Amino acid sequence: MKSAILASLVASAAAFAPAQQKSSSTALSADFSKEIGVQAPLGFWDPLGVLEDSTEEQFNFYREIEIKHGRVAMLAFVGYTVTAAGFRFPGCESYPDGLQAFPAIAQTQDGKVALAQMFFFFVVAEAINRDAFGLAEFPGDYRNGALDFGWDKFDDATKIKKRTIELNQGRAAQMGILGLVTHEMLGNSIIPSGYLPGHS
């Protein structure tokens, strides 16, 4: 009886499952081993096989995410180390640094307003930092035809060099802020002076 019930459940579930279709792609798989950021010592490194059957469009999506996370991590790393060095905005001198800053800020009404302002800043930054008009030269290009700063005057080799530098610095910053936060949570400092943010 139990086997019949189980079989009927499996059969009814299978009725709603999408039919297996053999993929018939006429395009060759894209070769991502020649992309910007593929360099020694790792070369093309995709241990989870995320890019195995990916299209150029999917790769560009992943690359844009990587660049955006790298840019945020660079800001986070600088902010973390600057506050650990003792620098504060006027009026914020009494707040702790590191991860302890967020609960301390949330304890006061002014702090709650500041956290709300931070949240809305992040929403606005996410909304405007995108390719709004389809003018992007590469993934992560958010100039939108306005913010050039001399980019169009560079030759192709210089552009590739600068994009590679940004990508690698973003990767390093992601590892850097992860290391700083992890060691703060573990309670041991990796800052040269031995200072541990949030534990003063």
KEKE-3310 file (N, C-alpha, C; in steps of 0.2 Angstrom, whole numbers, plus 5000, padded with zeros to 4 digits):
npx = (5004:5009:5020:5012:5006:5017:5022:5012:5013:5025:5023:5013:5020:5030:5022:5021:5034:5047:5049:5063:5075:5085:5099:5102:5114:5121:5131:5148:5156:5161:5177:5184:5196:5205:5201:5201:5210:5213:5227:5244:5247:5236:5230:5217:5204:5192:5185:5173:5166:5157:5157:5157:5146:5143:5137:5143:5136:5132:5144:5148:5139:5143:5155:5153:5147:5157:5166:5159:5157:5171:5174:5166:5172:5184:5182:5176:5188:5197:5189:5188:5201:5205:5196:5201:5213:5210:5203:5189:5172:5167:5158:5157:5166:5165:5160:5163:5175:5176:5166:5158:5153:5141:5130:5132:5130:5116:5110:5106:5095:5100:5109:5101:5095:5106:5110:5098:5100:5112:5107:5098:5107:5114:5104:5102:5114:5116:5105:5109:5122:5125:5123:5115:5111:5115:5128:5139:5156:5162:5159:5154:5156:5151:5150:5141:5141:5145:5154:5169:5183:5195:5196:5193:5204:5214:5224:5221:5228:5232:5220:5216:5226:5223:5210:5213:5221:5211:5202:5210:5214:5202:5199:5209:5205:5193:5197:5205:5196:5188:5197:5201:5188:5185:5196:5193:5181:5186:5194:5208:5221:5226:5232:5246:5250:5245:5233:5216:5201:5186:5187:5193)
npy = (4994:5006:5008:5009:5022:5030:5028:5034:5047:5051:5050:5059:5071:5071:5074:5088:5092:5100:5095:5085:5092:5091:5100:5110:5118:5129:5137:5138:5134:5148:5154:5157:5158:5168:5180:5196:5197:5184:5177:5173:5168:5159:5157:5153:5151:5141:5133:5127:5125:5135:5142:5133:5129:5142:5157:5171:5182:5178:5177:5190:5195:5189:5194:5208:5208:5204:5215:5225:5221:5221:5235:5240:5233:5238:5251:5248:5242:5253:5262:5254:5253:5266:5271:5263:5268:5279:5290:5300:5306:5322:5323:5310:5305:5297:5285:5267:5258:5247:5232:5234:5247:5248:5242:5252:5264:5262:5264:5277:5290:5299:5291:5281:5288:5291:5278:5276:5285:5280:5268:5273:5280:5269:5262:5272:5273:5260:5261:5271:5267:5259:5253:5264:5268:5259:5261:5255:5250:5239:5226:5233:5246:5261:5274:5280:5289:5301:5303:5304:5306:5306:5293:5289:5294:5285:5272:5255:5245:5252:5253:5240:5237:5245:5241:5228:5230:5236:5226:5216:5223:5225:5211:5208:5217:5212:5200:5206:5214:5204:5196:5206:5208:5195:5192:5201:5197:5184:5189:5192:5202:5208:5219:5229:5236:5229:5233:5230:5232:5238:5233:5241)
npz = (5000:5004:4995:4983:4986:4986:4974:4966:4971:4966:4952:4950:4954:4944:4933:4933:4932:4922:4905:4900:4889:4876:4874:4860:4854:4843:4843:4848:4863:4874:4875:4890:4895:4890:4895:4903:4918:4919:4924:4930:4947:4946:4934:4922:4933:4939:4949:4953:4941:4936:4925:4915:4905:4901:4893:4884:4888:4901:4907:4906:4915:4927:4928:4929:4942:4950:4948:4954:4967:4970:4970:4980:4991:4991:4995:5008:5014:5015:5022:5034:5039:5040:5050:5060:5062:5069:5064:5062:5057:5061:5076:5078:5086:5097:5094:5093:5083:5068:5068:5079:5078:5072:5080:5091:5085:5082:5094:5097:5094:5084:5078:5072:5063:5055:5051:5043:5033:5027:5022:5012:5004:4999:4992:4982:4976:4971:4962:4952:4948:4935:4919:4911:4898:4889:4884:4888:4887:4892:4904:4920:4916:4920:4915:4907:4896:4902:4913:4910:4912:4905:4899:4886:4879:4881:4874:4867:4874:4886:4892:4894:4903:4914:4917:4921:4932:4941:4943:4949:4960:4966:4969:4978:4988:4992:4998:5008:5016:5021:5028:5038:5045:5049:5057:5067:5072:5077:5087:5086:5081:5065:5061:5059:5071:5081:5085:5089:5081:5087:5100:5109)
capx = (5000:5014:5023:5007:5005:5023:5023:5007:5015:5031:5020:5010:5025:5033:5018:5022:5041:5048:5052:5070:5076:5092:5101:5105:5117:5125:5137:5154:5157:5165:5183:5185:5203:5209:5198:5205:5210:5216:5234:5248:5248:5231:5227:5209:5202:5185:5185:5166:5163:5152:5157:5157:5142:5140:5137:5146:5131:5132:5151:5148:5135:5147:5161:5150:5146:5164:5169:5155:5159:5178:5174:5163:5177:5190:5179:5176:5194:5199:5185:5189:5208:5205:5193:5205:5218:5207:5200:5181:5168:5165:5152:5157:5172:5164:5158:5169:5177:5175:5159:5155:5151:5134:5126:5133:5126:5109:5107:5104:5091:5104:5112:5096:5094:5112:5109:5093:5103:5117:5103:5096:5113:5116:5099:5103:5121:5114:5101:5113:5128:5123:5124:5108:5109:5117:5134:5145:5161:5164:5155:5156:5157:5145:5151:5134:5142:5146:5160:5175:5190:5201:5196:5193:5210:5219:5224:5218:5233:5232:5213:5216:5230:5219:5204:5216:5223:5205:5200:5215:5214:5195:5200:5213:5201:5188:5201:5207:5191:5186:5202:5200:5182:5185:5200:5190:5177:5190:5197:5215:5222:5231:5234:5253:5252:5242:5226:5210:5195:5180:5189:5197)
capy = (5000:5012:5008:5012:5029:5033:5028:5039:5054:5052:5050:5066:5076:5071:5077:5095:5093:5102:5090:5086:5094:5090:5107:5110:5124:5129:5141:5135:5137:5153:5153:5163:5158:5173:5186:5200:5194:5177:5178:5169:5161:5154:5157:5152:5147:5140:5126:5125:5124:5139:5145:5127:5130:5149:5161:5177:5186:5176:5178:5197:5196:5187:5199:5214:5207:5204:5222:5229:5219:5223:5242:5240:5230:5243:5257:5245:5241:5259:5264:5250:5255:5273:5272:5259:5273:5284:5296:5300:5312:5326:5321:5303:5303:5293:5278:5262:5256:5240:5230:5237:5253:5247:5242:5258:5269:5261:5265:5283:5292:5302:5286:5278:5293:5290:5272:5276:5289:5275:5263:5276:5281:5262:5261:5277:5271:5254:5263:5275:5264:5254:5255:5266:5270:5254:5264:5252:5248:5233:5225:5237:5253:5265:5281:5283:5295:5308:5303:5301:5307:5304:5286:5288:5296:5279:5267:5249:5242:5255:5252:5233:5237:5248:5236:5222:5233:5237:5219:5213:5227:5223:5204:5209:5221:5207:5196:5210:5216:5197:5195:5210:5206:5188:5192:5205:5192:5179:5192:5193:5207:5207:5226:5229:5238:5224:5235:5226:5237:5236:5230:5245)
capz = (5000:5005:4988:4978:4987:4985:4966:4963:4972:4961:4945:4950:4954:4937:4928:4933:4931:4915:4901:4898:4882:4874:4871:4853:4853:4837:4845:4851:4870:4874:4879:4895:4897:4887:4897:4908:4925:4919:4924:4935:4947:4945:4927:4922:4939:4940:4952:4953:4935:4935:4918:4910:4899:4901:4887:4885:4892:4908:4909:4908:4921:4933:4929:4932:4949:4953:4948:4959:4974:4971:4971:4987:4995:4991:5000:5014:5017:5016:5028:5040:5041:5042:5057:5065:5063:5074:5061:5063:5055:5067:5080:5078:5089:5103:5092:5092:5076:5067:5067:5085:5076:5070:5086:5095:5081:5082:5101:5098:5088:5078:5075:5068:5057:5051:5047:5038:5027:5024:5018:5006:5000:4996:4987:4976:4973:4967:4956:4947:4946:4930:4912:4910:4891:4884:4881:4891:4883:4895:4910:4925:4914:4922:4913:4904:4892:4905:4917:4906:4916:4900:4897:4879:4876:4882:4869:4870:4879:4892:4894:4897:4909:4919:4919:4925:4939:4945:4944:4954:4967:4969:4972:4984:4993:4995:5003:5014:5021:5024:5033:5044:5048:5052:5063:5072:5076:5081:5093:5086:5076:5060:5060:5061:5078:5086:5087:5087:5080:5091:5106:5113)
cpx = (5004:5018:5019:5006:5011:5024:5018:5009:5021:5028:5017:5014:5029:5029:5019:5030:5042:5051:5059:5071:5083:5094:5105:5108:5122:5131:5142:5154:5162:5171:5185:5192:5208:5206:5203:5204:5212:5224:5238:5246:5243:5229:5220:5207:5195:5183:5178:5163:5158:5151:5157:5153:5139:5141:5141:5142:5132:5139:5151:5144:5139:5153:5159:5149:5153:5167:5165:5157:5167:5178:5171:5168:5183:5188:5179:5183:5197:5196:5187:5196:5208:5202:5197:5211:5216:5204:5192:5178:5167:5158:5152:5163:5171:5162:5164:5170:5175:5168:5155:5152:5143:5129:5126:5129:5118:5106:5105:5099:5094:5107:5108:5095:5100:5112:5104:5096:5108:5113:5101:5101:5114:5111:5100:5109:5119:5110:5105:5119:5127:5124:5116:5106:5112:5124:5140:5150:5163:5160:5158:5157:5151:5146:5145:5135:5144:5152:5165:5181:5196:5201:5197:5199:5215:5219:5222:5222:5233:5225:5213:5220:5226:5213:5207:5218:5217:5203:5204:5215:5207:5196:5204:5209:5196:5191:5203:5202:5188:5191:5201:5194:5182:5190:5197:5185:5180:5193:5205:5216:5227:5234:5241:5254:5249:5235:5221:5204:5189:5181:5193:5194)
cpy = (5006:5013:5011:5020:5033:5034:5033:5046:5056:5053:5057:5071:5076:5074:5085:5097:5095:5096:5091:5087:5094:5097:5106:5117:5124:5133:5137:5138:5142:5151:5159:5163:5164:5180:5190:5197:5187:5178:5174:5172:5156:5153:5157:5148:5147:5133:5123:5124:5129:5141:5139:5128:5137:5152:5167:5182:5184:5177:5186:5199:5195:5192:5206:5214:5207:5211:5226:5227:5221:5231:5243:5238:5235:5249:5254:5244:5248:5262:5261:5252:5262:5274:5268:5264:5279:5290:5295:5306:5316:5324:5314:5300:5297:5286:5274:5261:5249:5238:5232:5243:5253:5247:5249:5264:5268:5262:5272:5285:5295:5296:5282:5282:5292:5284:5272:5280:5284:5271:5267:5278:5275:5261:5266:5275:5265:5256:5267:5272:5258:5257:5257:5267:5265:5257:5260:5249:5241:5232:5229:5245:5257:5272:5284:5289:5301:5308:5300:5301:5305:5297:5285:5290:5290:5275:5260:5245:5245:5254:5245:5233:5240:5244:5230:5224:5234:5231:5216:5216:5225:5216:5205:5212:5216:5203:5200:5212:5209:5195:5199:5209:5200:5188:5196:5201:5187:5182:5193:5198:5205:5214:5226:5231:5234:5227:5231:5231:5234:5233:5234:5246)
cpz = (5000:4998:4983:4979:4985:4977:4963:4965:4967:4954:4945:4950:4947:4932:4928:4932:4923:4911:4900:4891:4881:4871:4865:4852:4847:4838:4849:4858:4870:4877:4883:4897:4895:4890:4902:4915:4925:4919:4930:4942:4946:4938:4927:4928:4940:4943:4953:4947:4933:4928:4912:4904:4899:4894:4889:4889:4899:4911:4911:4914:4927:4934:4932:4940:4953:4953:4953:4966:4975:4973:4978:4992:4996:4996:5007:5018:5019:5022:5035:5043:5043:5049:5062:5067:5068:5071:5061:5059:5061:5070:5081:5082:5095:5101:5091:5084:5074:5067:5073:5083:5075:5076:5090:5091:5082:5089:5102:5092:5082:5074:5070:5062:5052:5047:5042:5032:5024:5020:5012:5002:4996:4990:4981:4973:4968:4961:4951:4945:4942:4924:4910:4903:4886:4881:4884:4886:4885:4901:4916:4923:4915:4920:4910:4899:4895:4909:4914:4909:4911:4898:4890:4875:4877:4876:4872:4875:4886:4896:4898:4903:4915:4922:4923:4932:4943:4947:4950:4961:4970:4972:4978:4990:4996:5000:5009:5019:5024:5029:5039:5048:5052:5058:5069:5076:5080:5087:5092:5080:5071:5057:5063:5069:5083:5088:5085:5087:5084:5098:5110:5120)
residu = (MET:LYS:SER:ALA:ILE:LEU:ALA:SER:LEU:VAL:ALA:SER:ALA:ALA:ALA:PHE:ALA:PRO:ALA:GLN:GLN:LYS:SER:SER:SER:THR:ALA:LEU:SER:ALA:ASP:PHE:SER:LYS:GLU:ILE:GLY:VAL:GLN:ALA:PRO:LEU:GLY:PHE:TRP:ASP:PRO:LEU:GLY:VAL:LEU:GLU:ASP:SER:THR:GLU:GLU:GLN:PHE:ASN:PHE:TYR:ARG:GLU:ILE:GLU:ILE:LYS:HIS:GLY:ARG:VAL:ALA:MET:LEU:ALA:PHE:VAL:GLY:TYR:THR:VAL:THR:ALA:ALA:GLY:PHE:ARG:PHE:PRO:GLY:CYS:GLU:SER:TYR:PRO:ASP:GLY:LEU:GLN:ALA:PHE:PRO:ALA:ILE:ALA:GLN:THR:GLN:ASP:GLY:LYS:VAL:ALA:LEU:ALA:GLN:MET:PHE:PHE:PHE:PHE:VAL:VAL:ALA:GLU:ALA:ILE:ASN:ARG:ASP:ALA:PHE:GLY:LEU:ALA:GLU:PHE:PRO:GLY:ASP:TYR:ARG:ASN:GLY:ALA:LEU:ASP:PHE:GLY:TRP:ASP:LYS:PHE:ASP:ASP:ALA:THR:LYS:ILE:LYS:LYS:ARG:THR:ILE:GLU:LEU:ASN:GLN:GLY:ARG:ALA:ALA:GLN:MET:GLY:ILE:LEU:GLY:LEU:VAL:THR:HIS:GLU:MET:LEU:GLY:ASN:SER:ILE:ILE:PRO:SER:GLY:TYR:LEU:PRO:GLY:HIS:SER)
# end
